[in-house]
Every structure is written in structure tokens, then in C-alpha cells.
């Protein structure tokens, strides 16, 4: 699937700095219909995905709108790329308006067999620091797969929720999330490409946006608790204008289960470890 050995990419590094600009944090807040934060406030959980982006010109992007592979991420000719899930450790909040640094490394590259053929999994490790202090550590699972019809429903029971928030993913929401995260992947805004090239029935809701909404719903329902560790994964796509719910329930001491679902079954799920706010 790659022009060179997978091991060649392991250990490759990338770094990026960002000031966590308050005006950009305000754009995220407007997109999510949240109170506007101020300089010096803590950055809300998972909002860091809208920062630390390295901009490239159109000539450096691939046909799917992603940054062209072969630089930091490996190539996988003829395959589509998606963010399948990951794990985030929340050590301490990032502070809005202060310089911060992201250091990234390719941790692992593995080839597996799936329903649609061979899959290439790339695990990317990120560390985010302010003033030399580790604030977030994260692993992202990126998968390359052959183009295939997506699974649109999942015959799996949805647990009884202790909290629930409805979401109707409008075209405006998808556009704004692509904009604030500088995400050029065309499945989120280019309907002809999405349906004709990647085989989805409609524009696709961003997986990181769904994870952000799941954690936001937990925080809203449990204001005295704060996330410590999140493990999340996508099960199937959610599409534009089709309502879904972000829900969850407690699962024992210091743990909660989170999910996003609609009438077609669960679509994303997560396990969250938490502790009391001091």
C-alpha cells in the first residue's frame, strides 16, 4: 500500500507553535453556540483540535483536500484517509492567549485486513505544552482504506442514557468546523465529491466534532467533574441534516460511557475517566 517500508515512517516528527488566539477561540464558541471565552481562560476540552494547524497552499493538497501525504504522514496510493479514533490525556488545561507548542511523532504503522480489504493504521502521538509544562498528550488513529460503500447503520443496542443532547448537523455547522480546524477534507463540504468519489450518501459530520460534542454534553451534565482521559472511536458515519444525539451514563467509580446515536444505531462511542473539580 506504500511506496516504502512502513518502518521508514515510524519516528518521523513534526512540531507546531500557536498562541491560542482569543478571537479564534471565539469563533469556535460561536460555532458551538457556547459562551465566548476571554484571554486567560482555560481552553475547553478538545478545542485544541482547532489550533496547531500548519497551513499549506492548494498545490500541497491531495485530490481529497487533505494535506498531500508523503511528508509527515505516509503515502497510501489509491486509498482514502480518515481519522478513526484516539486517546487524549488531559493533564491540565491550555490557557487561551498564551503561546503553546505541539510536538508530534509517528508512533506506529500497521497493516491489517478488514471487511473492504487491506487497511493501513497509522498512530500519531502528540504532546501539547505551555511554558514547558505538558498540558495534553494524545494518540490519534488514522486509517487508510480502499474506497468502499460505508456502513450506514449498526444493529447494536444503545444503552439507556443519563444525559442526552440533540444535534442537527446543519451545512453551516459542518462548514464552520472545517473552517476553524482548517480541515480541507472534501467529504465535509463538497457533495459531488462525497457521493461520487467516496461513496457516502451525503456530506459527512467530522469525527472530531462528534467527540467534542460528546465531551461537551458530559461536562454540561456534570459541572462538578472534569475529564482526565478520553478514549473514542468511530463506528460509522453521521451525515448532514440527519439528527443524532450525544449521550452518556456513569459506568462506575470515575468512569463514564459516551456515545452518539440516531435511529440507525450507535455511530461513535467513547470511554471517559474523570475526577472532581478542585
N, C-alpha and C positions, 0 to 999 in steps of 0.2 A: 504493500500500500504506500510505501515511502521510497524515495529515490536513494536513501542511505539507511544504514542500520539504525533501529530505534535508540540504541545505546548512545549514538552520537549526540542526541539531543538532551540526554539526562545531564543535569548540572548547569545547563545554559542559564544565564542570569539576565535580568533587566531591572533597572531602577527608575523611579519617577518621583519628583517632588511636587507638592501642591500646597497652596496657602489655605485651603478650605474657605474660599471666599464667601462672606456672608450673603452677598447678593445671589450667588449660585445656590446656597442653602435655601434662600427664599424662593427660588424657582422650584426646587424640589418640594417645598412646603405647599406652594400653590398647586402643583400637580396633584399632590395627595390630599389637598383640602385640609391642611394642618395649620396650627398657629405658626406665625413667622418667627423663626429663631433670630437671636441677636449675636453679635460678635462676643465671644467669650462663653457662649452657651455650649453645652455638650451636643455633639452631633448625634442624631437619633440612630438607633440600631439599623445597620445595613445601608444607611445613606452614603457610606464611603464608596459604594459602587458607582456613584455619580461623580466621583473625583478620581484623581490619579490616572487620567486618560492621556495617552500620547497621541496627539493629532497627526494624521498623515494626509497628504494630498490624494485626490482621486486616483492618480496614477499608481499609488501604492496599495490600492484595494483590489480584492478579487471580484469575480463575477457575482458573488453572493452579497457583496457590500462589506464584508469583514475586511480588516487589515489582511493583506495577502500573506499567506503562510510562507515559511521558509526563513524568516528572520529569527524571532524569538520562538514562535510555535512551529512545529514540524509541518511539512507538506504531506498531503494525502490525496493524490491526484484522483479526480472524478468523484470525490466523496463530499457529502455535506457535513458541516460542523455545527455542533450545538453544545450548550452548557447544560450538563446532565444533573448536576448537584454539587454538594460540597459540605465543608465543615468550617465553622467560624468559632474561634475562642475570643470572648470579649474580656480583655484584661482590665482595661479602663477606657472611658470614653475619649474619643478625639475631640479637640476643642476647636470650635469654629473661629476662623480668623487668625489662626496660628499656623506657621509652616509645619509640614509633615512630610514624611518620606515613605515610599513603598519600595521594598526590595523583594523581587520575585525570582523564583528558580523552578526549572523543570525538575520535578521530584521523581516521576516515574512515567514510563511509556510501556503500555501493554496491549497486545493484540489478542482479541477473543472472538469467539463465534457467537452470533446472535440469530434472531428469527430471520433477519433480512440479509444474513451473510456475515462477512468479517467486520469486526468493529475494532477501532483503534482508540484506546483510552489514554488520555494524557492528564496526569495530575500535576497541577501547578500550585506551588507553595508561595504564599505572600506573607510578608510581615510589614506592619504599619507602625511607625514610631513618630513621636513628638518629643523634642528636647532629649533625644536619646533613649526615651522610655518606650518599651513595647506596649502598644495600646490594643492592637488586634493581630491575631495570627489566623491564617486561613489556608485551606486547601480547596481548590476548585477542580472538579472532574469535567474534562472536555472530551467529547466523543466524536469521532469521525465515522460516518457510516455511508453505505451505498444508498442512493436515492430510493425510497420505497414509500408506499402508501402508509400514512401514520395511523396508529391506533387511536380511534376517536372516542371509544367507550371502554369501560373497565368493569367487569362483573365482579365487584368486590364490595362487601358491605361497608357502609360508612358508620363510624361509631357515633353514639349519642353525644352531642356537643354540650359543653357547659357554657360556652360563649360562641357567638356567631355574628358575623358582619356580612351583609350582602355587597356584592361588587358587580357592576355592569361595566365591562371594559369597553369604553367608547373609543372610536378612532382618535379622538383628541387625547385621551389618556395614553394610548399607545404611542402616538406621535411625540407627546411631551416626554415620556420616559426615554424613548430613543434619543431625543434631543438632549436631555440633561445628562445622559450617560454617554453621549457621543457614539451611540451604537448604530452602525450603518447596515446591520443585517437586514436584508430586504424583506424577509418574511413578516416584518412588523409594520410595513407601510406600503409595500409595492404589491398590489393584489394580483396583477397578471403574473409576475414572477412567482409569487407564493403558490398560486394554484397550478400554474403550468410547468414550473421548473421543480418545485419541491413537493408538490402533490397534496398540499393542505387545502381544506375546503374554504378557508378564509384567512384573513390576517391573524397571526399568532400572538398571544399575550406573552410577554417576556417572562421567562422563569425567575430571574432575579426580582422582578416586580412582584410576582406572586409570593415569593419568600418574604419580601419586605412587608407586604400586606398581612401575611400570616403572623409575623412577629409583632407588627403594629396592633393587631387585634388582641394578641396576648397581653401586651402592655396596657392597652385600654381597659381590658377586663380585670387586670391585676396590677393596679397602680403602685402597690407596695412592694412589688417584686421586680427584679432586673435580670435580663438574660446573662448567662455565663457561658454557655456553649450551645451551638445550634448545629444539627446535622440534618440536611434536607436533600430531597431528590425529586425529580420529575418523573411521573408515571405515564402521562400522556398530555397532549397539548390542549390548551383552552384557547378559544378564538373570540375575535372581536364581536361585540354586541350580544354575546350569549352569556347571561348572568351566571355567576357562581357564588359560592360562599366561602369565606375564610373562617375556620372554626378551630376549636380545640377543647381539651379537657385535661384535668390533672391525672397523672399516671403514677403517683407515689411521691415519696419524700424528695422534694427538689426537682421533680421532673414533670414535663407536660408533653402531650402529643398534639401536634398541629396538623391541619390539612386544608386543602382547597378542593371543593367538590361541587358538582351540579347533578342534574337528573341522570347524567350518563355515568355517574360514579365518581370515585376519587380521581384527582388529577395530579396533585402534588402532596407530599407528606413530609413531616419533619419531627424530630425529637429535640426538645429544648430542656436544657438544665438551667436552673435559676436559683437565685438567693434573694434574701430580703434586702431592700434598700437601707443603707445605714443613715 
